[in-house]
Amino acid sequence: MKITHYLYNSFLIETDNKKIAIDPGGLMFYYFRFTSLIPRTEWADITHVLVTHGDPDHFWHADRILEASGAPLICNGNMFREVGGQQLMLGPRSKGLAFTTAVENSHTLAVDKTLELDGMSVTGLKATHGPLSFKIGPFTKTISPGPKDRIGWGAIGFKIQIEDKTLVNLGDTLLHLDEWRGIKKPDVLMIPIGGRKIPNTMNEEEALEVVKMMKPKWVIPCHYNCPALFSKNYNPADTTWFKAEVEKTGSLCELLGKGQSLKI
């Protein structure tokens, strides 16, 4: 199995017969670029698309990859709404909470519910997206997720069991130790650590609490040191400290740059 990271929470998981895309978003805003995180050359071969929530850096190209690949979509049921008698997905590039996109092949999850599909199982995990802060000149604006705000819409994490491996991807989330307590010794934990300065996710210390509880074999930190808006490093994190502390617990920690892979 090969796991490739493409910044934020964007991953490709490849086995002998599957290529699973998690959060096929866009490189948003930095120098006004909207390029795909997952290279277009990979799109046609993708077999499954998993989306943790509807923010552009996680979702911008989801419908395009679905069209290019014919893959099924797996996401929170909140990502769909009935409009005019038709179930429509939140529009990846629509403004606000506009449900505009038809998807032919979709499977929705709720927290603690499991989907069996194509020889793998996917269980929904509790996730809560934290507030985002934007600083423009001397002004700072903070947006908190809510029933009328798109930020963090449909947040959910995934426990994926495929072949003989268990993979956990928590998406963009704050800490939920009690809700995740039943997850023990996954092969891989993909966990956000960039919430120290902008608390939209866990920070390094909070993520370490999860590692100590779950005791994964491999830890892949994500959603840190990301380009966004006019910053090259919107979610700074001390990866050297985090890796050292993770390895003190007995887990292995792999710091993956854009396009780098881990084979397990």
Secondary structure by P-SEA (a helix, b strand, c coil): cbbbbccccbbbbbcccbbbbccccccccccccccccccccccccccbbbbcccccccccaaaaaaaaccbbbbccccccccccccccccccccccccccccccbbbbbcccbbbbcccbbbbbbbbbbcbbbbbcccbbbbbccccccccccbbbbbbcccccbbbbbbcccccccccccccccccccccccccccccccccaaaaaaaaaaacccbbbbccccccccccccccccaaaaaaaaaaaacbbbbbccccccccc
